[in-house]
Amino acid sequence: MDYPELVFTSIVKKGDKGSDVKLTQEWLSYHGYPTAIDSDFGPATERCVKRFQAKSGIAESGVVNTPTQSALLAPIRAAVAEIPVGSKTLGALVVAYARQHLKQRPIEIGGENAGPWVRLYMDGNEGPPWPWCAGFVTFVLRQAASSKGVPMPHPYTFGCDYLAAVAQSKNTFLSPETGADLASIKPGYLFLVRKTENNWAHIGIVETVQGDSMLTIEGNTNDSGSAEGFEVCRRTRGIKDKDYLLV
């Protein structure tokens, strides 16, 4: 698949303005060279570019040329790289892709629900109205299904409630009531945190199940488990009092 967040449209240099400058400033911030994300390539941005180039073994021109763009975008390109299927089940592929994203430390950049990672998961959308936990999960699911050559068991979407409703209509929704139900939870399943009877506040991916707890990989969360966090991270959660979408 082609993703706009994986490319620059032009070479960028001092005096330029626009979306490519914004992308430059976002990735500089991600790599540890923060500067104002104002879409205006001034002397501060030029200095950060030179510092990044020096660290990356690129000639310190201050111009965001092709080698510099490739180095800036390396993490997000690594996250979407194709994974060989081999004998992996769809669930195993979901976990493999989730781990691949986690390894690259996706984070919000430039504000709440903002930055190139969020835009990747949210089909170009960003900002406070766009919580991205469901976007991350179903983006990963779409990668896995595409690699496997099978239909997605759940739609690519941004809403937890919609995912739950569709799964309930297709009998791919599990609300565990017995020990056998809990024992059936597998890596690659999606878990939902229920807020009310017909409202779910957060979604993530089951990485492994360990007795009555599980390791998860989640987007738009943090170490405290907030449903409005700022990163993709791994957490430990109890398996009870959750709902699940089968994969």
N, C-alpha and C positions, 0 to 999 in steps of 0.2 A: 504494500500500500504506500501511497505518497502522502506525506504529512507536511503541511506548510511550515511547521515549527522546526523542521530538520534542514531548512535551506535559507540562505540569504539570497536576495534578488540582485544584489550588486556589491561591488567593492565599496567599503565605507571609510571615510577619512574626515579629518578635521574640517569643520564648516558645514558638514552635511546635517540634514534633519530628516526625521521620518521613522518609519517602522523598522528599517534595518539598523538604525542607530539605537532605537529602543531595545531591539534584540541583542545588540552588542552590549549595551549597558546591563541588561538582565544577566547575560552569561558571564560578564566580568564579575558581577556581584556574586553569582553562584560559585565561581572559582576562587573567591577570596579577595577580589579587588573591587570593593563596592564604590560606586559613584552614583550621582543622581540619575534616576531613570526618567529623563525628561525629553527624550527623542532629539536632543540637541548635542552634536558632537563638538564639545569645547575642549579647552586645554586639560581639564581634569580627566575627561574620558581618554584623551590622547595619552596622558601619562599612565593611566591604568592599562591601556592597550600595550604600551611599551613594557611595562612590568610583567604583564602576562606573557608577552612574546619572549622576554628574557628567560622566564621560568620554563617556557615550553621549547626552548632551543630554536626559536624563530628570530630572524633578523629584526632588530628593534626599529622598525620603520614608523610605528604609530599608525599605520594604515591597516585596516582590517581586510587583508587580502585572502586569497583562497586557503593557504596553509593556516592562517590565523582562524579563519572561519571553521575549518575542519577541527582544529584543536578546541575551540570554544564549544562546538556542537557534539564533541565525541561522546559525552555521557548519554545524551538523549538518543543518539544513533545506536549506541550499545544497548540501550533499553529496548529498542524495537527490533533488534536484529533477530532474524529467523532462527528458531531452535530446531534441530533435527528431531523428527518425530520418533523414529525407531519403533519400539514396541510400546511406547507410552500411551496410556489411556488419556482421554480428554481431561480428566481430573488431574492427572500427573502433569500434563502440559500446562494447565492453569497454574499450578504451583510453581513449575519451572519458570514460566514467564513472570509471575509475581516476584519470585526471587531475583530474576534478572533486573527488574525495575528497582527493587529494594536496594540492590547493590550499588545503583547509581545515585542514591540519596535524593529522590525527587522532593522538591520543596516549593512552597510559595515564594515568589520573588516580586517585590514591588508593591505589596499590599495584600489585603484579605482576598483569598481565592484568586490570586493573580500570578502571572508569569507564564513562561513557555511550557512548563510541565502541566499546569492547569489547562492551558489552551489545548495541549495535546490530548488530554483525557476528555475534555469538554467540547470537542469539535469546534475550537476557536473561541468559545465563550470564556469570559473571566469576569471577576469582580464580586462584590458582596452578595448579589442575588444568586450566585452559582456555586453552592457547596458541591464538592466534587468526589465524595466517597463512592457514589454509584457510578459516576463516569469512569473512575479508575478501575473499579472491579469489572465493569462490563467491557471496557477497552481491553483489559487483559484476557477476558473470556473470548472476545472477538479474535484476538491474536491466536489463541489456542485453537479455536474452532477452524480458523482459516488454515492454519498449519496442518491440522488433522484432516481437513477437507470434509468437514461435517457441518450441518446447520447449527447455529447457536441455540442452546437449550433455553436461553433467556435473552431478551432483546438488549441491544446497546441503547442505554437510556441514562438519564440523570436523576431519576426519582425512585427512592426506596419503595414508596407506596405503590407505584405503578408496577415495579418488579414483583412485589408480593401479590398483587391482584392478578397479574398474568399467570404467575406460577400456580396460584390457587385454581385458576380456570383450567390449567393443563395437568393438574394433579402432580406437579413437581414441587410442591410446597410441603414442608415437614414441620409440624409443631409438636415436638416430642412429648409423649405422655407416659411412656413406659421405658424400662431399662433397655428393651429391645430396640426401641426407637433411637435412644441415645447411642447404642452400640452400632447402629447403622450409619452414623455420620462418618464421612470419608474425606480425606484430603482433596481439595479442589471444590468442595461444596462452598456455597456462599452462606454466610450467617447474617441474620437481621436482628437488630436490637429494637424490640417492640416498645413503643411509647404508650399507645392506647390500643384498643381493640382493632382499629383499622388504620393505625398510624405507626410508621417505623422511622426511627431517628437516625439510623446508621447501618452501614453494610460493610462487610469485609470478606476475606477469603480464608478458609480453613487450610492451614499449612500442614499441621499434624495434630493428631488426637492422642492425648496421654492420660488415660483414665478418665477422670471427671473434669479435665481441663484440656485446653487446646492452644497451640501456637497459631497466631493469625498474622496475615499481612493485610494492612489497611491503608487507605488513602484519606487525606483530609482529617488526620487525627494526630496524636502525639503520645508521649509516654504515659500521660495521665488518662488516656482513653477518651479524650474529648471528641465529640462528633463535629466540632468546628476547630480542628487543629491546623497544622501548617505543613504536614509532611506525609510521606509514605513511611510506615515503620512496622516493626514486628512487635506484637503484644502477646501476653498470656491472658487468656480469659477462661472462665468456667463454661462448660458446654450446656448447662441447664439454663432455663429461662431465656433461651434464644429460639428464634425460628430459623429454618434452613431452606435453601433452594438447591434442589438436587442437580448434580452435574454428572 
